[in-house]
Amino acid sequence: MTEIPSVLQDPAREPAERSVLPPDMPPLQASLDAVPVALLAFRLRGSQLCLVSANAAARQMQGLWAALAPGVSAAKVFVQLAGTLLVEQLESVARTGEALTCRHVLREQGRLVLAWKIQAHCTGLGSILVTLQDISELEQLRYTLSDAEAVLQDTRLELQEQTEVFGTMESMARTGYWRRIRDEGESVLLWSPGLCDIAGFERQEWIGTERALSGVLPEDRELVASAPAGEPGSDIEYRWRRPDGEIRWMRSRTRRSAQEGGVLVEMGVVQDVTEEHRSAARLRDQLDFIQSIASSIPGFIYQCRVHPDGSHSLPYVSDAVNELMGVSHKLVRQDTQALERNVLPADLPMLRRSLVRAVRTLRPWHCEYRVAAPDGTVRWHMTSAALQAETDGTVLMHGYTIDITDRKHAAQEIERLAFYDVLTQLPNRRLLLDRLQRSVLSSQRNHEHGALLFIDLDNFKDLNDTLGHDMGDQLLSQVATRLVGSVRQCDTVARFGGDEFVVLIDGLDEGLAQARVQADAVAIKLLLSLNKPFELAGQQHYSTPSIGLTLFGQERLSVDELLKRADLAMYESKAAGRNTHRFFDPGMQEALHARSSLEIDLRQGLANGELFAHYQAVVDPQGKVHGVEALARWNHPERGAISPVEFIPLAEQTGLILPLGEKILRAACEQLVRWAASEQTAHLSMAVNVSARQFRQLDFAAQVLQILRETGANPRRLRLELTESLLLGDIEGTVARMEELKREGVGFALDDFGTGYSSLAYLKRLPLDQLKIDRGFVRDVLTNPNDAAIVRTVLALADSLDLTVVAEGVETVEQLGFLCLHGCVQFQGYLFGRPGPVGGVEALLDGGA
């Protein structure tokens, strides 16, 4: 490069009176013209900076030659930079003497117009010397480098699109550049700091050629040496060993350009692509691994791109889409609509809406829908995806689709088991309560009435016990079918439990009276339907219902309260003779409250010892006492004596009969022990009533024997009175318990004989000692021929079975005479004495009868 004269290298050394180069010095001007760097001298004239002179390089420089006449303003000289602050900056140098160095690049529509490096020094008061260097080539190199980086960025984005299906990310490449300047007999190699960093060298601008190739692995040097420079596609990749021993992959691109003066500039861009190679290797492994997974999972994985215009493309979809959707993955990638063609039309709008919503919110997408499978069946599919927004406005989805038909069926079955009765397929209690709650709210909102019908099958237990549970289940299924067929499709028929059904009617009239008429009509229709014979195992069977009704509307009532009201009304219909229906009225609520209060009092009475045993004598025709029957009595502290007719059924229903029965049995055994101590009473036997609920306890026999052992009572003096209801159901268990106690000496009597439905074949199997004729037959034995015939039949039957007979409820001498005439020898009733404390029986023994 030609040296610049010293007078221009440091204008500040000129004397003050020679602040500007004189234009009349041709020899000096010739020297300046030889300088390849553009030089321009300016001087302030008033407030404007004007050109004094310019050397040849300046006059020939593109963008300057049109305005280089002496005296022209700096604004015209640098007219192409009018949009910048350059002129103001130069004027500031002239005024302040503070040097300026700046760089200006001008592009139009992506084309480089000029690239200048400008330096300005003050050469005297109001005078400056401007050095202008064209750096277009360097700028173009930078621009080319930027282009390369942009291409590289696009490549990385494309790689990222492929690898993000499997959760990988692309790393940015490290880049540097070098420049070789070749002059006559001289070559200079310059490295950028970035290139030094990736090579592992300390940052240095000047690098020797040998050192520049020192890190290339020997097996790659021939490739580097033979690489053509400045040709399209001349990028090469080679391995580089850093000074620390680490081997990195490099990618190089070279470009040669010639300039005036014989100077040849060769430039290159080097990029460290080690991570790219590693990522590619990892990607190959991952693709192989994920492809093996994708081929084995029960579904397909996909990558979907949703474009700003709403269109879709599938960069990737696994081969399993063919098995699941019946379309090839190649067809799907060409036409994404192929995936929707098999979706059921009813589900397609929902599928599209959910996808649009997910794309809008970028929330994870999850959707279940039905498709028509290739074999013609309808299958359930579930698709899920994670979404991310791309810089170009698209949304990229990574997801999978699987067949969930089995899971759906399992969920439906779970729901059916949770909310539907297995036997009848009707809604169960849980679903009924939910629908009833909704119906109550709807009635209040719409000012309509609804009705709740509680249905209980009469004598269903007898059917179950006699014909078996299979027949009972058949009857329940047929009842359910008839109930559903007797109401509207919008109404609910539910199995509440056991033989109880509930019908929920919506949308009745707003007026209470008319709603009551409508509900009454439904109840009558249900009664008529259930009164028709049922076909069970080829035989006709009749079953009748008892129905309780309650209405609901504007009155705020809880679900539990409505069910209680319907249940109370149902019990009223049973009390009215069954096979009928009753509406709830407040009096039923009062009865329920009374019953609840009585139950509380009964529990407290058992705990406080308010219940005790009274005894009624069993005598012969001469009035001699042979034994007694222990009877439970209750003396309430406030209400006084409460009839057994009132509290015994309550004890049966609540289970309190168990502790009550044990209490009376223990008291009876203790009394037997006391009587055994006296010759006058030692012969007396003790009869104790045993409820069916007591007797059916598995450990009942053990309990009785335990009480006998603890009290020391003679088991041969104890007789347990059973009701005929015990003969229904588990006859084998009944006989086994009776025989276990019989072996220990305990006797048995069948109470209220003739009032039940027992089979004589069962009666023959039972180890009985005695039959007791019900008081209902004895009461009208003189006036009712049927009762008289029954009494005679019982006496004859007992005689044939070698059983003793006790007639209950004997109140008149005439009744006694009839019974004696037909062979009855033991009696019990008011004619001989009312139940009372033990002293009353002992008085009869003394002849008080």
Number of C-alpha atoms within 10 A of each C-alpha: 9 8 9 14 12 9 13 18 13 13 20 17 14 15 11 11 8 13 21 22 21 12 12 8 9 10 9 15 17 12 13 20 18 15 18 18 20 22 24 22 23 30 26 19 13 8 7 15 24 23 25 23 23 25 21 20 21 23 20 13 15 12 16 17 15 14 18 22 15 14 15 17 22 22 18 17 21 18 16 14 17 12 9 12 9 19 21 14 17 26 22 17 21 25 16 12 20 13 17 16 13 12 14 14 15 14 10 8 6 8 9 15 14 19 20 17 15 19 17 24 24 27 29 22 17 21 28 30 32 23 21 22 19 19 17 18 15 13 16 14 18 14 15 13 19 12 12 14 16 12 12 15 15 12 13 18 14 12 18 16 19 18 20 15 22 15 10 16 17 19 12 14 16 16 22 20 22 22 22 19 17 16 14 9 5 8 15 14 18 20 22 17 18 18 24 20 17 19 24 17 15 10 14 13 14 15 15 13 13 8 10 16 14 15 19 22 14 12 10 13 16 11 13 16 9 8 16 16 16 16 12 10 9 14 18 15 18 18 20 24 16 17 12 8 10 9 16 19 19 22 16 19 23 21 17 15 12 12 9 7 10 10 16 17 19 18 22 21 23 23 23 25 21 18 16 18 14 12 19 15 12 14 20 13 12 17 17 12 12 17 14 11 13 20 14 11 11 14 23 25 26 20 22 22 22 20 15 11 8 10 10 18 17 19 15 19 21 19 19 22 21 17 14 20 24 16 18 17 23 15 13 18 18 12 13 16 13 17 17 14 14 18 22 15 12 10 13 16 12 14 18 13 11 14 19 15 12 17 22 11 11 17 13 16 20 16 15 17 18 21 23 16 16 15 7 8 8 15 19 19 20 16 19 17 22 17 21 16 15 11 7 8 11 18 19 26 24 21 20 18 22 19 21 19 15 11 11 15 12 12 12 12 13 12 11 16 14 15 19 21 18 13 12 18 16 23 23 23 19 14 18 23 17 12 16 24 15 12 23 24 16 18 20 16 11 12 16 21 27 27 27 23 31 30 29 26 22 17 13 18 17 15 18 17 16 15 13 13 13 12 17 21 16 17 23 21 16 16 22 21 15 15 21 17 13 18 18 12 9 10 13 21 25 28 25 22 12 13 19 18 24 27 24 19 23 21 17 22 18 16 12 16 9 13 21 20 13 16 23 18 12 19 25 14 14 24 21 14 16 22 14 14 13 17 14 16 10 7 8 10 14 12 17 21 28 26 32 28 29 24 21 21 25 16 11 10 13 12 18 11 10 21 20 17 25 26 24 25 27 28 20 21 23 21 11 13 11 19 19 19 27 22 21 21 14 9 9 16 15 11 12 15 12 12 15 13 11 16 18 11 15 22 16 12 17 16 11 9 11 16 19 17 21 23 25 24 31 26 22 16 14 9 18 17 26 17 23 23 22 26 20 22 21 20 15 14 10 6 7 9 12 12 12 14 8 11 20 18 13 18 19 16 12 12 13 18 21 17 15 21 19 17 17 22 26 20 17 25 26 18 16 24 17 13 18 17 10 10 8 12 18 14 14 18 22 25 25 25 21 20 19 16 14 19 18 15 13 11 11 16 18 14 13 18 17 12 17 19 13 12 17 13 22 17 22 13 20 23 24 22 22 22 17 19 14 18 22 19 17 12 14 12 13 16 15 14 18 19 18 14 19 18 10 12 15 20 24 22 24 22 21 20 21 19 14 12 12 16 11 9 8 13 14 10 11 18 15 23 18 20 24 23 24 18 18 14 23 23 18 14 21 13 9 12 11 12 17 18 13 16 24 19 14 18 24 16 15 18 14 9 14 12 16 17 23 23 26 22 20 20 18 13 10 12 19 19 12 17 24 15 11 13 13 24 17 24 27 26 19 14 16 23 20 15 22 16 14 16 11 18 24 16 11 17 17 11 10 12 16
